[in-house]
Amino acid sequence: MSKNVVVIGAGPAGYVCAIRLAQLGNQVTVVEKDALGGTCLNVGCIPSKALIAAGALLDKARHAETMGITFGTPKVDVGKLVEWKSAIVGKLTGGVGGLLKNHGCKVVRGDATFTGPKTVKVSGGADGDVTLTGDHIVIATGSVPINIPGFTCDEKDVWSSTGGLAPTEIPGHLVVIGGGYIGLELGMMYSKLGSKVTVLEASPGALPGQERDCVKVIERSLKKMKIEMLTKTFAKSWKKKGSKTVVSAEVDGKMREIECDQVLSTVGRRPFTEGLGLDKAGLAVNDRGFLEVDSQLRTKVPHIFAIGDVAGQPMLAHKGSKEGLVAAAVISGQPDEYDVRCVPAVIFTSPEMASVGLTEDQVKEKGLEYKTGSFPFAASGRAMSLMETDGFVKIISDAKTDEILGVHMVGPEVTELIAEATLAIEMGATVEDIARTIHAHPTLPEAMMEAAEAVHKMAVHIYQKP
């Protein structure tokens, strides 16, 4: 039976949910206060990867002489670069709009506020004030950057990731607050585009929470790129000194001033629920700001669903899209639930890093007997031909069952290679399943096969001491 559904938010969770709802025969209204596609398409995943690709191309041009290819000195036209990036964003967001229209989804612009458990008032948009009623309501409002004390992001002197993706010039010296994946992705990108980069990270190392063996490769790369990484460091304040910005930071217990041209704050994101009037719907966020949901993405009010960043960690676009598909199925009467064994994480640093499943530390904490096998890209012919030999593929398996528990990669194009590992874990594959599968040669995925062989000390293209 067709339902009338209101989806609040048109990011990767919301628009995917809306389209699937329409495909399943429901009447769908999408409320969006900003651009279709949400943070990911407009000021996150897509524009950052476009600029990162540009930085990588510039870096390859600088090193092409090794292959016997020479260019003139590469130059960056920032205006054209940002225009190119914006064109990609425009095509994708326009595509989302077209898909919603073609599937019969109505889009209402403005801020949504609950006025009751089944009613939402939309105001402030071009459509004027509109009251919507839904048999079901899906909250997909996403997340926003966190501001730390003393560093409110004005997108002028202090950028958030949003400002960092729309530069008018390449800063001479960029200070990045936060050594997580957003900070390192953008910091390394700006380094390749010509900036001197200093990263301030509160924890003892880069990329806290990630597989340490992989992180060590990234930390070595930071040194090669001459990016200064200050750990156990807390940014305290900033001030203007002529045309420069001076950042005051506590570095390992001692105060230090760092003069730079631009500050980029990337200390994380928080779920966005301000102004939603959740209390009018009988809802409240937990102590971490998330809406708690069950395996079918229902909140404690059964006809209201929450998906994406607002529904909890991990705050990743692909996890939100999956939740959107599940919520749409459940609303449509199908017996579905969010039942996934793993969610891949991809980090577009230099080299790239990707992980899925348990880390070695997590396996140890669970008290599991395990084995590991690694294969270095330095032994990969394909990696050599790309001049990208840093890194490896590491597989962690259950010592008793041979089942794959986790796969962690750092190296060329591993953000693409992780899909095989994700499917393997989701299907309950064993290390032997991967090792016995023929992988095309010469390709980067051969490293996955060889790492599987290495778990049992049988890798062919590296020597393993018996």
GIZITA-V772979 format. One record per run of one state. SS is the DSSP state (A for helix, B for strand, O for the rest). FROM is the first residue (numbers start at 1). LEN is the number of residues. If there is no record, write none. Layout:
ss: {SS;SS}
from: {FROM;FROM}
len: {LEN;LEN}
//
This chain:
ss: {O;B;O;A;O;B;O;A;O;A;O;A;O;B;O;B;O;B;O;B;O;B;O;B;O;B;O;B;O;B;O;A;O;B;O;A;O;B;O;A;O;B;O;B;O;B;O;B;O;B;O;B;O;A;O;B;O;B;O;A;O;A;O;B;O;B;O;A;O;B;A;O;A;O;B;O;B;O;A;O;B;A;O;A;O}
from: {1;4;9;14;24;27;33;38;44;45;68;78;103;106;110;111;117;119;124;130;134;136;140;143;146;148;149;151;152;158;160;161;165;173;178;181;194;196;201;212;225;228;231;233;242;244;252;254;261;262;266;269;272;278;282;298;299;304;307;308;312;317;332;345;348;352;358;360;366;370;377;380;381;386;392;399;403;412;414;427;430;431;436;446;456}
len: {3;5;5;10;3;6;5;6;1;23;10;25;3;4;1;6;2;5;6;4;2;4;3;3;2;1;2;1;6;2;1;4;8;5;3;13;2;5;11;13;3;3;2;9;2;8;2;7;1;4;3;3;6;4;16;1;5;3;1;4;5;15;13;3;4;6;2;6;4;7;3;1;5;6;7;4;9;2;13;3;1;5;10;10;11}
//
